[in-house]
Amino acid sequence: MSQTVMRIILYITSLSLMAIFPFIAINRTRRERRWKIEEIGMLLILYSMPFYAFYSANQFGGPSFITVTKSLGGITLALFFIKAFFLYRDIHLFVKPFQNWISVSIILYPLVAGLSMLQMNPEETDFGIKLLCMAMIPQTIFYILVLNSVGRKSVMRWCLIALLIGITFACVGGVYELASGKQILKTRFVNKGVGITQLLATNTGRSRVSSFNTDADLHSQAVCFGLGPLLSFVLLTGSKRNRFLLLLLVALFCVNIIATGSKGGWIGLATLLITFAWLMKIQRKGCVIAVAVIALIVTVISMEVFTKAAIIERITGESGGFSNRARLVDWKVSLIAFGERPILGWGLGSSVYGFSKMRRFAPDVISAQRRVLGAHIAVYTLIIAEMGTIGLIVALGCYFFSLRYLLLLRRNSRDPFYGHMSVGLFAALLSNIVMGFIHPIGASEIQLVYMAMTANMMLAHTTGVESLRVGTRRPQKNLFRAASAMPTHIHRKRK
């Protein structure tokens, strides 16, 4: 009964906010130029993205869903290309992706994946073609949409707010799972459409929170992505009340990451907090770090004592020992595969078909892992095995240029939003890089959004757009106004 009531409350609240949220954003930025239809579409896409299966309409192709996010993305893409081709005929929309190295790396990645498939046997390319057509190419097109839609600072700010609100709803679902021991979704889906109606549990009976993402590791990744910008908003707001409310959200996000029982998520959380603390520009930094460490320790102890969250047993290895052994075998097999074809790898999707040939080099694979080989391959070992050295260079190029641009913005930007938000995005992307060493969770639309924002922030900085604006130091009374305030006064020459 409580599960049904909670689901109804979340549905009504989230759908109501989805309907009125664009009007709130437009009203708060009414002094600027009007919002374009694709900008409103991106606002709704980022708001609904963390809900994933919670907003699913139907299931197709195993664990794939027709979601509100995908529907909004398809509609926004259609409107965007209609405007670009038939209304404005603006060639700049298609030239812009080639003006920075982040975009070039993202566009090259599916091309390298296609080249790697040329050396595969025809009967083995089926899965690779599905990955290329249903994942890589749509993600690249989505990146181009974000790059051309989220360029203004006000749009960028409100899109981040929308994403954080969506992640907050997901975290509320996670807290419900933590407190009740019941899943928030009616049915979870795994391979071949087999339904699971119980919360993910360890072999000792303790639970792992996964909320709307249907997977604990994916939930921890999504919340880590949101935690970086959230910490930046804490620094940007000038009101003590708003800062207190945002710090409560930070605590909510951290509780969810810890409750997932994801070792990769914990490492990502530690990386994010350490990186943000190292780069942030505030007074009494050592005191803030000490308070944060004490708060995390108290949170872990409290959750271990008063809930059934799998924390200590995940650290000691009492739970998850099987996955650790399977992960080591997967890494070993993928590195052996890379050694035989180091340039372009075995081809995209070859981990399903081709890696069975490598099992003879890992005799412990039968006892360590009985499922399909490749379930625990890390992002980077999977890339070098399937697409070789060239694929890894292109994949890491996206991160390298993003992190480089964000550091330049932090050092040189005179705009408070760009200066502080660059730290949050840097910490979020770096935590995802570190998590990629543990789990195959590198592919995420949120990271593409952050990379597109980074490219646009760097473009605004280099073209001098931000230098035309001056900031305000007056604290904001309203939380939405504090998060969306954008300087609009332009310097005027004296007569």
C-alpha positions in Angstrom: 0.0 0.0 0.0 2.8 2.4 0.9 4.6 1.7 -2.3 1.5 2.6 -4.4 0.9 5.8 -2.4 4.5 6.8 -2.8 4.4 6.2 -6.6 1.2 8.2 -7.0 2.6 11.1 -5.1 5.8 11.1 -7.2 3.9 10.8 -10.4 1.5 13.7 -9.6 4.3 15.9 -8.3 6.8 15.3 -11.0 4.3 15.5 -13.9 2.8 18.7 -12.5 6.3 20.3 -12.2 7.1 19.2 -15.7 4.1 21.0 -17.0 4.8 24.3 -15.2 8.6 24.2 -15.1 9.2 25.8 -18.5 6.9 28.7 -17.6 8.9 29.3 -14.4 12.1 29.4 -16.4 10.7 31.7 -19.0 9.3 34.0 -16.4 12.6 34.2 -14.5 14.5 35.2 -17.7 11.8 37.4 -19.2 14.3 40.4 -19.5 16.3 38.4 -22.0 15.5 37.3 -25.5 12.8 34.6 -25.9 13.4 30.9 -25.5 13.5 28.9 -28.7 11.5 25.7 -29.0 14.6 23.5 -28.9 15.7 25.2 -25.7 12.4 24.4 -24.0 12.7 20.9 -25.4 16.2 20.5 -23.8 14.9 21.8 -20.5 12.2 19.1 -20.4 14.6 16.4 -21.6 17.1 17.1 -18.8 14.3 17.2 -16.3 12.9 13.8 -17.3 16.3 12.1 -17.9 16.9 10.9 -14.3 13.5 9.2 -14.2 14.3 6.6 -16.9 12.0 3.6 -16.4 9.7 5.5 -14.0 8.3 7.4 -17.1 8.4 4.3 -19.4 5.5 3.7 -21.7 6.5 0.3 -23.2 9.4 -2.1 -23.3 11.1 -3.3 -26.4 14.3 -5.1 -27.2 14.9 -6.6 -23.8 15.8 -3.9 -21.1 15.1 -1.0 -23.5 12.1 1.3 -22.9 10.1 3.9 -24.8 10.4 6.7 -22.2 9.2 10.3 -21.9 12.8 11.4 -22.4 13.2 9.5 -25.7 9.9 10.9 -26.9 10.8 14.4 -26.0 14.3 13.9 -27.6 12.8 12.7 -30.8 10.3 15.6 -31.0 13.0 18.2 -30.2 15.4 16.7 -32.8 12.7 16.8 -35.5 11.8 20.4 -34.7 15.5 21.4 -34.6 16.3 19.9 -38.0 13.2 21.2 -39.6 14.2 24.7 -38.5 17.8 24.2 -39.6 16.9 22.8 -43.1 13.7 24.5 -44.1 13.2 27.7 -42.0 16.5 29.3 -41.2 18.9 27.3 -43.4 21.6 28.2 -41.0 24.8 26.4 -42.0 26.3 27.5 -38.7 24.3 24.8 -36.9 26.3 22.1 -38.7 29.6 23.9 -38.6 29.6 24.5 -34.9 30.4 20.9 -33.9 33.8 21.3 -35.7 34.8 24.4 -33.9 36.2 22.7 -30.8 38.1 19.5 -30.1 35.5 18.1 -27.7 33.0 17.9 -30.5 35.5 16.6 -33.0 36.4 13.7 -30.7 32.7 12.9 -30.1 32.0 12.8 -33.8 35.1 10.7 -34.6 34.1 8.0 -32.0 31.3 6.3 -34.0 33.4 6.6 -37.1 36.2 4.6 -35.4 33.6 2.1 -34.1 32.4 1.6 -37.7 36.0 1.1 -39.0 36.6 -1.5 -36.3 33.6 -3.6 -37.5 35.1 -3.9 -41.0 37.4 -6.7 -39.9 34.7 -8.8 -38.2 33.0 -11.8 -39.7 29.5 -11.0 -41.2 27.7 -13.2 -38.7 29.3 -11.3 -35.8 28.5 -7.8 -36.8 24.8 -7.9 -35.9 25.2 -6.8 -32.3 27.8 -4.1 -33.3 25.4 -2.6 -35.9 22.7 -2.5 -33.3 25.1 -0.7 -30.9 26.2 1.7 -33.6 22.7 2.6 -34.8 20.8 2.5 -31.5 23.4 4.0 -29.1 26.4 5.7 -30.6 24.9 7.6 -33.6 21.8 8.8 -31.6 24.1 10.0 -28.8 26.2 11.9 -31.2 23.1 13.5 -32.8 21.9 14.3 -29.2 25.2 16.0 -28.5 24.9 18.2 -31.6 21.4 19.1 -30.4 22.7 20.1 -27.0 25.6 22.0 -28.5 23.2 24.1 -30.6 20.5 24.5 -28.0 22.2 25.1 -24.7 24.5 28.1 -25.5 23.0 30.9 -23.5 24.0 31.2 -19.9 20.4 31.5 -18.7 19.4 28.4 -20.7 22.5 26.5 -19.4 21.7 27.5 -15.8 18.0 26.4 -16.0 18.9 23.2 -17.8 21.2 22.3 -14.9 18.4 23.2 -12.4 16.0 20.9 -14.3 18.5 18.1 -14.2 19.1 18.5 -10.5 15.4 18.5 -9.8 15.0 15.3 -11.7 17.9 13.7 -9.8 16.3 14.9 -6.5 13.1 13.0 -7.3 15.2 9.9 -8.1 17.0 10.4 -4.7 13.6 10.7 -2.9 12.8 7.3 -4.5 16.1 6.0 -3.3 15.4 7.1 0.3 12.0 5.4 0.2 13.8 2.1 -0.9 16.3 2.6 1.9 13.7 3.2 4.6 11.1 0.6 3.5 13.2 -2.1 1.9 10.8 -2.1 -1.0 11.5 -1.1 -4.6 10.0 2.1 -5.9 9.2 0.8 -9.4 6.5 -1.8 -9.8 8.6 -4.1 -12.0 12.3 -4.0 -12.9 13.5 -5.5 -16.2 16.7 -7.4 -16.9 17.9 -9.4 -19.9 15.2 -11.1 -22.0 12.4 -9.1 -20.3 12.4 -11.1 -17.1 10.7 -9.1 -14.4 12.1 -8.6 -10.9 9.7 -7.5 -8.2 12.1 -7.3 -5.2 14.7 -4.7 -4.2 18.2 -5.7 -5.2 19.7 -7.6 -2.3 23.0 -9.1 -1.4 23.6 -12.7 -0.3 23.3 -11.7 3.3 19.8 -10.1 2.9 20.9 -6.4 2.9 19.6 -4.2 0.1 21.1 -1.9 -2.5 19.2 1.2 -3.6 18.7 1.7 -7.4 15.6 3.9 -7.6 14.4 4.8 -11.1 17.6 3.6 -12.9 16.9 -0.1 -12.3 20.6 -0.6 -11.5 22.5 0.5 -8.4 25.7 1.4 -10.3 23.8 3.5 -12.8 22.0 5.3 -10.0 25.2 6.1 -8.3 26.7 7.4 -11.6 23.7 9.7 -12.2 23.7 11.1 -8.7 27.5 11.7 -8.9 26.9 13.6 -12.1 24.3 15.8 -10.4 26.4 16.4 -7.2 29.1 18.4 -9.0 26.8 21.2 -10.3 24.9 21.1 -7.1 28.0 22.0 -5.1 28.7 24.8 -7.5 25.2 26.2 -6.9 26.0 26.2 -3.2 28.9 28.6 -3.9 27.0 30.7 -6.3 24.0 31.5 -4.1 24.4 34.5 -1.7 21.5 33.7 0.6 22.2 31.7 3.8 18.7 30.1 3.6 19.2 29.0 0.0 22.7 27.6 0.9 21.2 25.6 3.7 18.5 24.1 1.5 21.1 23.2 -1.2 23.3 21.6 1.4 20.4 19.5 2.5 20.2 18.3 -1.2 23.9 17.6 -1.1 23.3 15.3 1.9 20.4 13.6 0.2 22.6 12.9 -2.9 25.4 11.5 -0.8 23.1 9.2 1.2 21.8 7.8 -2.1 25.3 7.1 -3.4 26.3 5.4 -0.2 23.0 3.4 -0.1 23.6 2.0 -3.6 26.3 -0.3 -2.3 28.2 0.4 -5.5 32.0 0.3 -4.9 32.5 2.3 -8.1 29.9 4.9 -6.9 31.8 5.2 -3.6 35.1 5.8 -5.4 33.4 8.3 -7.7 31.9 10.1 -4.7 35.3 10.3 -2.9 36.9 11.5 -6.1 34.2 14.2 -6.7 34.4 15.6 -3.1 38.2 15.6 -3.0 38.4 17.3 -6.4 35.8 19.9 -5.6 37.4 20.7 -2.2 40.8 21.0 -3.9 39.6 23.4 -6.6 37.0 25.5 -4.8 37.8 29.1 -3.8 36.5 29.6 -0.3 37.9 30.5 3.1 38.5 28.0 5.9 38.8 25.1 3.4 40.3 22.7 5.9 37.5 23.2 8.3 34.9 22.6 5.6 36.7 19.4 4.5 36.9 18.1 8.1 33.2 18.7 8.7 32.3 16.9 5.4 34.5 13.9 6.4 32.9 13.6 9.8 29.4 13.9 8.3 30.1 11.1 5.9 31.4 8.8 8.7 28.4 9.5 10.9 26.1 8.9 7.9 27.7 5.5 7.1 27.5 4.3 10.7 23.9 5.4 11.0 22.8 3.7 7.8 24.6 0.5 8.8 22.9 0.4 12.2 19.4 1.7 11.4 18.8 0.4 7.9 19.6 -2.7 5.8 21.9 -0.9 3.4 24.8 -3.0 2.3 27.9 -0.9 3.3 30.3 -2.6 5.6 29.9 -6.0 4.0 30.6 -4.5 0.6 33.8 -3.0 1.9 35.0 -6.1 3.6 34.2 -8.3 0.6 31.6 -10.4 2.4 29.2 -9.4 -0.3 30.3 -8.9 -3.9 33.2 -11.3 -3.8 31.8 -13.1 -6.9 31.6 -9.9 -8.9 35.2 -9.0 -7.9 36.5 -12.3 -9.2 34.4 -12.0 -12.4 35.7 -8.5 -12.9 39.3 -9.6 -12.7 38.7 -12.3 -15.2 36.9 -9.9 -17.6 39.8 -7.4 -17.4 42.3 -10.2 -18.0 40.4 -11.6 -21.1 39.9 -8.1 -22.6 43.6 -7.2 -22.2 44.6 -10.5 -23.8 42.2 -9.7 -26.7 43.8 -6.2 -27.0 47.2 -7.8 -27.2 46.3 -9.8 -30.3 44.6 -6.8 -32.1 46.0 -3.6 -30.6 45.2 -1.1 -33.4 41.4 -1.3 -34.1 40.5 -4.2 -31.8 38.2 -7.0 -32.5 35.3 -4.8 -33.6 32.4 -3.0 -31.9 30.2 -5.6 -30.0 32.8 -8.3 -30.3 32.8 -8.9 -26.5 29.6 -10.9 -27.0 30.9 -13.1 -29.8 34.6 -13.0 -30.1 35.9 -13.0 -26.5 34.8 -16.6 -26.0 37.9 -17.6 -28.0 40.0 -16.0 -25.2 38.7 -18.1 -22.4 41.4 -20.6 -22.9 43.8 -17.9 -21.5 41.6 -17.6 -18.3 40.9 -21.1 -17.0 39.3 -19.6 -13.8 36.5 -18.0 -15.8 34.1 -20.9 -15.4 34.3 -20.9 -11.6 34.4 -17.1 -11.4 31.7 -16.2 -13.8 28.9 -18.3 -15.3 27.1 -15.4 -17.1 27.9 -13.8 -20.4 31.5 -12.7 -20.6 31.8 -9.0 -20.5 29.3 -8.1 -17.8 32.0 -6.6 -15.6 34.5 -5.3 -18.1 35.6 -1.8 -17.3 35.0 1.0 -19.8 38.6 1.4 -20.9 39.4 -2.3 -21.2 36.2 -2.8 -23.2 37.2 0.0 -25.6 40.7 -1.2 -26.2 39.5 -4.8 -26.7 36.7 -3.8 -29.2 38.2 -0.7 -30.9 41.9 -0.8 -30.0 44.3 2.0 -29.3 42.7 4.4 -31.8 39.3 4.0 -30.1 40.8 4.6 -26.7 42.6 7.7 -27.8 39.4 9.2 -29.3 37.3 8.2 -26.3 39.8 9.8 -23.8 40.1 12.8 -26.1 36.5 13.9 -25.2 37.4 13.9 -21.5 40.9 15.4 -22.0 39.7 18.5 -23.8 36.6 18.9 -21.6 38.7 18.9 -18.4 41.3 21.1 -20.0 38.7 23.7 -21.1 37.1 23.6 -17.6 40.4 24.3 -15.9 41.1 27.2 -18.2 37.6 28.6 -17.4 38.2 28.3 -13.7 41.5 30.1 -14.0 40.7 32.8 -16.4 36.9 33.4 -16.4 35.7 36.7 -14.9 32.1 35.5 -14.8 31.1 33.9 -11.4 28.8 31.4 -13.0 31.4 30.0 -15.4 34.2 30.2 -12.8 32.3 28.2 -10.1 30.3 25.9 -12.5 33.5 24.8 -14.2 34.7 23.3 -10.9 31.5 21.4 -10.4 31.5 20.0 -14.0 35.2 19.2 -13.7 34.6 17.2 -10.5 31.6 15.4 -12.0 33.4 14.4 -15.2 36.5 13.3 -13.3 34.5 11.1 -11.0 32.9 9.4 -14.0 36.4 8.8 -15.5 37.4 7.1 -12.3 34.2 5.0 -12.1 35.0 3.8 -15.6 37.9 1.8 -14.2 35.4 -0.3 -12.2 32.2 -0.6 -14.2 31.2 -0.4 -17.9 29.0 2.7 -17.3 30.8 5.3 -19.4 28.0 5.9 -21.9 25.7 8.5 -20.4 23.8 11.3 -22.0 24.5 13.5 -19.0 28.2 13.5 -19.7 27.4 14.6 -23.3 25.4 17.5 -21.9 28.3 18.6 -19.7 30.7 18.3 -22.5 28.5 20.4 -24.8 28.1 23.0 -22.0 31.8 23.1 -21.6 32.3 23.8 -25.3 29.7 26.6 -25.2 31.2 28.1 -22.0 34.6 28.1 -23.6 33.2 29.7 -26.8 31.5 32.5 -24.7 34.8 33.1 -22.9 37.0 33.3 -26.0 34.6 35.4 -27.9 34.3 37.9 -25.1 30.6 37.4 -24.5 31.0 37.1 -20.7 33.1 40.2 -20.6 30.1 42.3 -21.6 28.2 41.4 -18.4 28.8 42.3 -14.8 27.6 40.2 -11.9 25.6 41.2 -8.8 26.7 40.4 -5.3 23.3 41.1 -3.6 21.9 37.9 -2.0 18.8 36.5 -3.6 15.6 36.0 -1.6 14.0 33.4 -3.8 15.7 30.0 -4.4 14.7 29.9 -8.1 15.7 33.5 -8.6 19.1 32.8 -6.9 19.7 29.9 -9.2 18.6 31.6 -12.3 19.9 35.2 -11.8 21.9 36.2 -14.8 23.6 39.6 -15.1 22.0 41.7 -17.8 23.6 45.2 -17.3 25.9 46.2 -20.0 28.7 48.7 -19.5 28.0 52.0 -21.2 30.5 54.6 -22.3 30.4 57.9 -20.6 29.5 60.9 -22.7 
